[in-house]
Amino acid sequence: MLVDVMARLTAAQLTGIVETAQQFFGCLRLQQYEGVPTMGWFSWFRRKTTSQTASLPYYVLGGRRMRIDHPYMLPKDIEESGRLDLQHHMLRLLLRGNYLAPIGHPQSILDVGCGTGRWGAEMAQQFTNANVIGLDIQPPPATSNAVTMGKAIAPDNYVFVEGDITKGLPFADATFDYVHMRLVVLALPAAQWGPAINEIKRVTKPGGWVELIDTSVTSRVPASEPWVEWAYTLASYRGIDMTAGARVGSFLQEAGFHNVNTMNLEIPLGSWGGRIGTLMATDAIAGARALETPVVMTHLATKEAFNAVVDKMAEEFNSIVGCTQPFYIAYGQR
């Protein structure tokens, strides 16, 4: 299958991208994937970009659209948006709401890494007197169903801002009563967690609340061990620690937040866990399949071997009673 990888690129532009990435990583080699010349996972780079690549933040491989200018490991496309919305519904069902922190009646809310924007849109509807901002490297359209809730446009009190937490937040000090950040473990390099939390603290009002929700990517069933090994290898290229989500409480404490509360959840993984378990397994398998192209491109596995592993993972999620996925919640007050 010949995918529309960089369909608009000339050979010279493609070579320029490869050379830039090779300078960044030092030793990556040019490879072939489905007849298309690529660098070993066309890896993320944020400096030394040429004028040719600056206007081309995406590449499409294996039918999935991924950012070329950011460490985020998963695609940014319609299929991924569907997974994120499913994940949102699962967490809202599990938590019986969209937040746990005692936020009262906030007047200003920020959602860092807002994804599809659904969480922020629901908060805007719940807190109609609050100004809600969703920030992401790729804000969704204002007409997206995730934020319009079946109406023509997003709520009047909800707006998107394009931004990257690793490059600083485009807001003044002490702007928000409540800041929310969820499931960025596959997007935030290990070295950036501390600076990111400090930046969130900067824009939070004294007395305001910050809430973090994340997970840890580890092997949950025997069949998942090869996939986890492949994922860890890919994460290492981008400086990502796939277990960092387990330390969200510590990150808040280290940043000097007060009244820090933590909650560790083990969510059922598989149909044995009822509706929540089925949703969690669907989410996990969709996320696992999203790494097929990077794994195959870097010759960590063949396409056939990769799909066989993920198929076996799905089977074991449903057959091994007691299999769970950890989620970690922490909130604290500035």
N, C-alpha and C positions, 0 to 999 in steps of 0.2 A: 504494500500500500504506500503510494507516494503521497505524503501529506503536504499541506501548503505551507511548509516551513519557510518563513521569511520570503514569501512569494514576491514581495516587492524589491527584494535585494538583488543587486548586481553581484557578479562574482567578486568584484573588487571590494564591495561593501562587506560581503560575507567574510572575505579574507581579513579585512580590517577588524571585524568583530573578534574573529578567532585570535588574531595577533594581540589585540588588547587584552583578551582574557588570559592568553598565555603569559603575557607580561605580569598580570596580576598574580597568577598561580605559580609561574616559574617553570613548570615542567609538564603541563598537560599536552597531550598529543592530539593531532587531528585524526578523527575517526569517521567511519561511514555508518549511517543508520538508515536502512530502507532506501538506499541509493542517494541519500542526501549527505553532503559533507558537513560534519559537526565537530565541535570540540567536546571533550569528555564531559558531558552533561551541560554544555553551553553555559558553564557555571556563572553564577552571579558575580557581577563586578559593579562597583560604584565609583571608581575613579579611573582616570586615564581614558575615558570614553572619547571617541572621535565625534566630529560633527555629524558624520553619517549615521552613527548609532544613536545619537541623542534623541532623535525624533522617532525612534522605533523601540518602544519599551517592551514589546511583546515578541515572542516567537511561538509558533504552533508546531507541535510535534505529536504524532500519534493521535491527532484530533483534539489535543488539549492545549489551551492557551496559557502560557506561563510568562511571568515577568522576567525580563532580562536584567533589570536594574535593582533588584531587591532580593534579600536572602530567603524570602518566603518559599518554602519547599513545595507547596501544593499549587495547582492551577488557579487562575483567576478567570473563570468562564461560567457559562450558564449551568453546566453540570455541577460544578463546585458550589454555586449559589444554591442549587437545590439541596445539596448535602447540608450546607450551613443552616438553611431554613428548617430542615428536619431536626438538626441538632438543637436549634433554638427551641422548637416545640417540645423536644424531649426534656431539656433542662427546665423549661417553664413548668411542665407537668410535674417533674421531680421536686422542684423547689416550691411549687404552688405559688408562683409569682416570678417576677423578673429581678428581684433583689432581696438581700437579707439584711443589709445594713440599716440601722434605724435613722433613715434620712429625713423623716418628717415630711415637710412640704418644700422641696427644693425649688429655687427660682431659676437655677442654671445647671444643666446636666451635660456632661461630655462622655461620649462613648468612643474610646480609643480602639482602633482596629474594628470598625463597625461592621465590616463584611457586607451583607445584603442590606443592612439598615433596619431590619425588622425589630430588633430590640429597642432601638431608639424611637422608632415610630410608635411602638406600643407605650413607651414611657411618655411620649409627647401627648398621647391620647389620655393617659392616666393623670398626668400633671399638666393640665391645660394652661396654667399660668406660668409654666416654666419654659425657658428657651432651651431647646435640646439640640446638640450638635453631634453629628456622627462624623468621625475622622477616619480616613483610610487612604492607602496609597492609590486605590481605585474606587472612588465613591460611585455607588450605583445611580442610575438615572432617577430623577425626582418622580418619574411616572412608573417606576418599578412597582409591581404588585406587592412586593415585600413591604413597601412603605406606604402605599396608597390605601391598603386594606380594602380594595375594591372600589375606592373613590377615584376621582379624576386625577388628583394630585396628592402629594404628601401633606400631612398636617401643617397648618400655617406656622406653628411654633417649632418646626423641625427643619433643619438645614444640614447639608453636607459640606465638609471642608476637605479638600485633598491635602494630605500631609503624611508624614512619616515620623513616628515617635523617635526613631534613631537619629533624626536630624533636628530634633527640637520641635516643640509645639508652638504654633503660630498664635499664641494667646498671651495676654498680659498676666502678670503675677496675680494670684488670688482672684481668679475669675469665676470658678465653679463651686457650687455647693456640693456637688456629687460627681465623681469621676469613676467610670466603669471600664474595665479592660478584661476581655475574656478570650481564652484559648489562643494565645499568641506564641505558644511554646515552639511551633514550627516556623515562626517568623522572626523571632528575636534572638540574635546571637548571644551566647553566654555572657560575653563581656559587656553587653548592652543592657542587661537587666537592671543593674544598679543605677546607671545614668537615666534609664527610662523611668524608673520609680521616682527618682529625685525630680525629674522634669514634671511628672504628674503631680508631685507634691507642690512644686512651684506654682502651678496654675490652680491649685485647690485653695479655697478660702480657709482662714483659720476657723477651726470648728467644723469644717466640712469633712465629708467622708469619701474614702476611696475603697472600691471593692474589686478584687481580683478573683477570677475563676480560671483554673487551668488543669491540665492533666499531665501524666507521665507516660511516655511510650516505652513499654517493656513487653516482653513476651508473656502473653496471658494463657496460651495453650501451646502444647508441644509443636503443633504445625506452624506456629507463628515465628519460631526461632530463626529460620532463614530470612524471612521478611524483615524482622527486626535488625538482623545483622546488615542487610542491604541498606535499610533506612539509616542506620547509624553511620555507615560509610558515607552516604550522601550528605548527611547532616554535618559530618566532619569537614566537608569541603566548604561549608558555609559558616563554620564556627558555632553551630547550634548544639546545645545540650538538650536532648530530647527528654530528660528527666527533670529539667529545671522547674517545671510547673509544680512539683511537690514542695517547693520552697517559697511559695507566695507569701506565707505568713512571715517567714524570716526576712524576706525582702522589705516588707512593710516595717518591721521592727528595726531593721538596720537603717532604714531611711528616717527613723525618728518619729513614726506615727504613734499615737496614743490609743489606748482602748482597743488594741488589736485582738480580734476574735478569729478563730480558725475552725474549719469544719472539713473533715475528710470523709468522702463518700466512696463506697464501692458499688458501682452501678452494675446490675446484672447484665451479662453479655450473652445474649442468645434467647431463643424462644422459651426456654425453661423459665426465664424471668418475667414472663407475661408481656404486657404491652411495652413497658420500659425496656425490658431486655431485648425485644425485637427491634425497637427503635435504635438502641445502642449498637446492636450487631450490624444493622443496616448502615448506620453512620460509619462504624469502624471498617467495614468491608469496602464501602465507597472510598474512604480515605486511603485504604491500602492499595486499591486498584489505581488510584491517581498517580502512584509512583512507578507505574509500569514502564513508561517511556524512559525516564532517567535511569532506572535499573538496567534496562536493556542497552541503552546507549553507552553506558560505562562498562558493559560486558560483565556485570556482576551476575547476570543470569540471562538465559534465553527467554524469549517471550513465552514459550511453552512451559518452561520450568517455573517462571514467575506466576503464570495463571494457575498452574497446578497447585502451587503453594497457597495462593489466596483462596482457591476453591476448597482446599482442605481446611484452611482456617475457618471458613464459613461453616463447614460441616461440623467442626469440633466446637465452635461457639454454641451450636444448637444441641450438641450431644453431651457435652461435659457440664453437668450440673454443678453450679458453684463458681463458674468462671465469671470474673468481674473486670470492670475497667475503673481505675481510680480517678476521682476528681477531687480537686483541692480548692477550697474557698477561704478567702481571708478578707476581712475588712477592718479598716482602722481610721482614726480621726486625726486630722492635722491639728 
